[in-house]
């Protein structure tokens, strides 16, 4: 009896490749969000310390436009 399937294998190799890609993408997104959360927490700490808006490398004031675009940035560039 034929089921119309081209293979007797449960998952087609293309499906496995798609699942692998999607899992890798999800892990990358999670890593990026975790990193961003750490940067936000560090910015909140700098606010508590009174150093928010000051570049941690050059000790120069971070331009307002940059802080507006990336509020958790710790660098002028």
Backbone as CSV, one residue per row, in Angstrom:
resi,resn,N_x,N_y,N_z,CA_x,CA_y,CA_z,C_x,C_y,C_z
1,UNK,0.842,-1.175,0.000,0.000,0.000,0.000,0.888,1.241,0.000
2,UNK,0.576,2.205,-0.832,1.348,3.431,-0.942,0.671,4.556,-0.178
3,UNK,1.498,5.321,0.562,0.963,6.452,1.335,1.172,7.771,0.617
4,UNK,1.852,7.745,-0.498,2.125,8.976,-1.221,3.426,9.631,-0.789
5,UNK,4.064,9.087,0.221,5.333,9.636,0.695,6.453,9.152,-0.222
6,UNK,7.445,10.005,-0.431,8.581,9.641,-1.266,9.622,8.851,-0.494
7,UNK,9.530,8.864,0.812,10.522,8.195,1.640,9.830,7.530,2.813
8,UNK,10.421,6.462,3.303,9.875,5.802,4.487,10.427,6.418,5.770
9,UNK,11.334,7.366,5.618,11.933,8.059,6.760,10.946,9.090,7.280
10,UNK,10.808,9.173,8.611,9.867,10.120,9.224,10.106,11.555,8.784
11,UNK,11.331,12.018,8.930,11.666,13.400,8.594,12.527,13.429,7.342
12,UNK,12.136,14.226,6.424,12.919,14.433,5.210,14.197,15.177,5.597
13,UNK,15.329,14.878,4.960,16.578,15.583,5.299,16.444,17.108,5.215
14,UNK,15.627,17.596,4.309,15.407,19.040,4.214,14.723,19.593,5.452
15,UNK,13.801,18.794,6.017,13.133,19.211,7.251,14.127,19.314,8.398
16,UNK,15.045,18.362,8.481,16.059,18.378,9.532,16.955,19.604,9.381
17,UNK,17.311,19.928,8.145,18.126,21.122,7.892,17.400,22.388,8.305
18,UNK,16.102,22.456,8.007,15.303,23.618,8.389,15.231,23.734,9.905
19,UNK,14.990,22.612,10.581,14.916,22.626,12.044,16.248,23.052,12.660
20,UNK,17.341,22.567,12.096,18.667,22.943,12.592,18.891,24.439,12.416
21,UNK,18.548,24.967,11.250,18.693,26.397,10.996,17.853,27.208,11.970
22,UNK,16.593,26.827,12.146,15.707,27.568,13.036,16.199,27.522,14.475
23,UNK,16.714,26.386,14.909,17.249,26.265,16.274,18.476,27.146,16.440
24,UNK,19.348,27.163,15.453,20.540,28.015,15.502,20.144,29.486,15.546
25,UNK,19.160,29.849,14.754,18.681,31.229,14.743,18.104,31.605,16.101
26,UNK,17.291,30.718,16.679,16.701,30.990,17.988,17.775,31.152,19.063
27,UNK,18.798,30.317,19.023,19.890,30.427,19.994,20.638,31.746,19.831
28,UNK,20.868,32.165,18.591,21.548,33.433,18.340,20.720,34.603,18.852
29,UNK,19.414,34.558,18.639,18.529,35.619,19.129,18.561,35.656,20.656
30,UNK,18.497,34.492,21.289,18.550,34.433,22.755,19.864,34.994,23.281
31,UNK,20.975,34.653,22.635,22.278,35.179,23.053,22.319,36.692,22.931
32,UNK,21.805,37.217,21.821,21.795,38.667,21.598,20.945,39.367,22.649
33,UNK,19.782,38.810,22.956,18.912,39.419,23.962,19.534,39.347,25.349
34,UNK,20.207,38.262,25.665,20.873,38.143,26.964,21.990,39.174,27.085
35,UNK,22.737,39.375,26.008,23.809,40.375,25.999,23.215,41.775,26.168
36,UNK,22.121,42.055,25.479,21.486,43.361,25.581,20.971,43.598,27.007
37,UNK,20.411,42.578,27.628,19.941,42.705,29.003,21.104,43.024,29.939
38,UNK,22.243,42.378,29.754,23.422,42.676,30.568,23.847,44.133,30.396
39,UNK,23.805,44.632,29.160,24.196,46.010,28.893,23.212,46.991,29.542
40,UNK,21.941,46.654,29.538,20.928,47.501,30.180,21.142,47.517,31.691
41,UNK,21.396,46.345,32.268,21.648,46.282,33.710,22.896,47.073,34.084
42,UNK,23.926,47.023,33.238,25.145,47.796,33.488,24.852,49.294,33.402
43,UNK,23.999,49.697,32.456,23.625,51.112,32.331,22.863,51.572,33.575
44,UNK,21.981,50.722,34.078,21.257,51.067,35.300,22.226,51.211,36.479
45,UNK,23.237,50.357,36.524,24.259,50.458,37.567,25.015,51.781,37.436
46,UNK,25.361,52.167,36.207,26.053,53.440,35.985,25.168,54.604,36.411
47,UNK,23.854,54.484,36.217,22.936,55.540,36.680,23.012,55.666,38.195
48,UNK,22.982,54.516,38.881,23.076,54.523,40.344,24.388,55.140,40.824
49,UNK,25.465,54.894,40.065,26.788,55.406,40.437,27.011,56.846,40.002
50,UNK,26.106,57.366,39.158,26.263,58.731,38.665,27.218,58.855,37.497
51,UNK,27.532,57.737,36.829,28.466,57.774,35.703,27.784,57.505,34.362
52,UNK,26.466,57.429,34.367,25.736,57.185,33.111,25.975,58.353,32.168
53,UNK,26.196,58.033,30.897,26.417,59.064,29.886,27.875,59.443,29.729
54,UNK,28.751,58.791,30.484,30.185,59.020,30.374,30.813,57.755,29.788
55,UNK,31.580,57.921,28.724,32.229,56.787,28.048,33.191,56.108,29.018
56,UNK,33.086,54.786,29.141,33.957,54.081,30.078,35.387,53.943,29.546
57,UNK,35.592,54.171,28.259,36.938,54.073,27.683,37.643,55.432,27.694
58,UNK,36.964,56.457,27.179,37.614,57.765,27.021,37.288,58.738,28.141
59,UNK,36.288,58.418,28.940,35.799,59.283,30.027,35.164,60.574,29.503
60,UNK,34.884,60.628,28.196,34.202,61.775,27.596,32.689,61.585,27.693
61,UNK,31.973,62.680,27.612,30.511,62.607,27.636,30.005,61.979,26.332
62,UNK,29.089,61.045,26.466,28.491,60.401,25.295,27.463,61.356,24.710
63,UNK,27.512,61.617,23.398,26.551,62.547,22.787,25.101,62.114,23.033
64,UNK,24.257,63.101,23.257,22.848,62.853,23.541,22.202,62.012,22.440
65,UNK,22.530,62.316,21.193,21.927,61.596,20.067,22.252,60.103,20.134
66,UNK,23.471,59.789,20.553,23.858,58.374,20.672,23.098,57.710,21.812
67,UNK,22.978,58.394,22.938,22.222,57.848,24.060,20.747,57.693,23.710
68,UNK,20.251,58.601,22.904,18.853,58.505,22.476,18.653,57.266,21.593
69,UNK,19.629,56.982,20.742,19.538,55.831,19.837,19.809,54.515,20.569
70,UNK,20.791,54.527,21.464,21.182,53.315,22.203,21.341,53.720,23.675
71,UNK,20.252,53.767,24.419,20.294,54.291,25.799,21.231,53.540,26.732
72,UNK,21.547,52.296,26.443,22.401,51.517,27.328,23.868,51.522,26.920
73,UNK,24.216,52.318,25.908,25.610,52.324,25.440,26.555,52.836,26.516
74,UNK,27.746,52.293,26.513,28.775,52.708,27.471,29.923,53.424,26.770
75,UNK,29.793,53.615,25.462,30.900,54.161,24.663,30.425,55.308,23.772
76,UNK,31.350,56.217,23.462,31.020,57.328,22.566,30.918,56.869,21.121
77,UNK,31.616,55.810,20.761,31.532,55.311,19.375,31.579,53.814,19.336
